[in-house]
Structures are given as C-alpha cells and as structure tokens.
Amino acid sequence: MIEMRPSKPEELSRQRELWKLAFGDSDGYIDLFYQTAAGPEDVLVLLEDGVVYSILALPAVELALPDGDTASSAYVYALATDPAARGRGYGRMLLRYVDFYLRERGVDCVTVVPAEKSLHKFFASVDFAECFTASWTDLPAGEIGAPAPGDAIEAADAAAYDALRERLLEGAFHVRYGGGLLAFQAGVSRLSGAGLYRLRVDGREGCAAAEYDGSRLILKELLLPPGLLDRGLALVKERLPAGTYQARGPYSASELGETRSFGMLKWLNAAFGLKWRGAGDGYLGLAFD
C-alpha cells in the first residue's frame, strides 16, 4: 500500500540514508539543513508497505510579484528515491502530492531549481513552467583585477544579508528566502570556507553569497548596481582567493556572460495563476545544489 504524508521524527534516520544515497552530502550538511531550514513537517515522505522510499523537503519562501504583491511559496528540495525503487514513479507521485498538501495549507505556488538541464522536462511533466532566469560567467583569477581604493567587503550574518538583499531587489520579481534558507546558505558557505558578504563599491551597496567548490569559488548570487560587477569581483578575489570564479546574478547576458533558464514555478492559487501565469524572467537567486 502506498502512503504519502509529512514525515515523523522517528523517520529522520531513513531520510538521511536516502539523502546520502541520492546526493552524497556529508552529515554536517544534512544536519545543517534540518537545524536551519526545515522541520519534520516540512519534509514529505512516500511509503510502500510502511517503508519510506521517497522524500522531499519544502522549506518556505515568498514570491515578490511585479505589482508589489507577495505570494506564499515553498521550494522543492532534496527529492530523493531509494535506488532500489527507482522506475516506479514515486518521485512524480510525491510531487503530485505536494500540490494537494500545499493547497490545503493555502500556499500560493511552489518553486524548484532542477539540478540538471534534462530535469526541466521532468518537472514540466508535472506542470511546472519556466519562470526564473539567471546570468553567470566563469572567470580565471588572472582575468580579475585589483580592488579600487575605497571599495570594501565585510562578512554579513543571514539577517543582515536578507535585509540588504531585499533593498537591492526592491521592485523586482524575485524569490524571498527569509531567515531559514539564508541561515542554511550561511552555514553551507562557512562549511566550504566562505560566507555571506556585504560589499561597498563606488559608494554603493551590494552583497554576495560565496561558496567554495574545490579550487573554484561560486558566487551563488552577486548583487551590485550595473557597471560595478568588475569592481565587486575584484573585492571578492582579494577576500577569497581561488583558481576560478563563477558569478551568478540577475543581469543581462551583455553584463554577465550567459543567461539561461534556471528555476521553475507552479501556481496553486487560481487567482494568482490567472494573473501571473506566463510571467517569466523572475529572479530566484540562490540554488541549494
């Protein structure tokens, strides 16, 4: 018999087992997620004959809409199925259950960042639509210059980063992460040897969420006014040495390398969906990959 429901605390060890089988993440990474971003009620499970075979987490986010309104949302994360049970459609069934679960709680929409390009088709098959784009570039350290006099970079905690991020994105169609997921990102960044940062460039504010991946530093988002990206990268390079740098942000391709589809959205609230279905080029920002 198939059962789908929110998880129970005693199922945490099985969730961790499936998470590791699917993604290979460390105990520290998984612990951090449960400590900052999601409790048992935020993780859905699919069981067959009492055995948990699939899981997914639904940490809460918000969507800031172009007209200034706000939609409640959740972010699909850590969708994992026991390798021994793959091919049975459990992941798709759990995603369908997400719709029922969130509608019952009055949530307006659900977002996801497919981990691979091929997975965009999979999520489209369960009614997610392309909505969020991102631009990024990869640069060797030698192509990044030196900081300009007066420019500065300092560490920021999750709350300060959140407040600054919202000021920088005011009026834009974007995802708001709030304290939980930003605390998770801050912890993940620290585990890698980097962090969240406040930048001051040419007298103007910016922010960066940085994470090391081996010899590469990934700026999971770099938010600065147009024309100041090179100076911002120079500050980051001085603070966080790396062989190469990947910078992501809500910029045009002419400003920051390549622009591509990044995140997807499904409307659950019919009124919001009628008004905003098809609205694209939103900014999602952080992806917890």
Secondary structure, 3 states (H helix, E strand, C coil): CEEEEECCHHHHHHHHHHHHHHHCCCHHHHHHHHHHCCCHHHEEEEEECCEEEEEEECCEEEEECCCCCEEEEEEEEEEEECHHHCCCCHHHHHHHHHHHHHHHCCCCEEEECCCCCCHHHHHHCCCCEEEEEEEEEEEEHHHCCCCCCCCEEEECCHHHHHHHHHHHCCCCCEEECHHHHHHHHHHHHHHHCCCEEEEEECCEEEEEEEEEECCEEEEEEEECCCCCHHHHHHHHHHHCCCCEEEEEECCCCCCCCEEEEEEEEEECCHHHHHHHCCCCCEECCCCCC
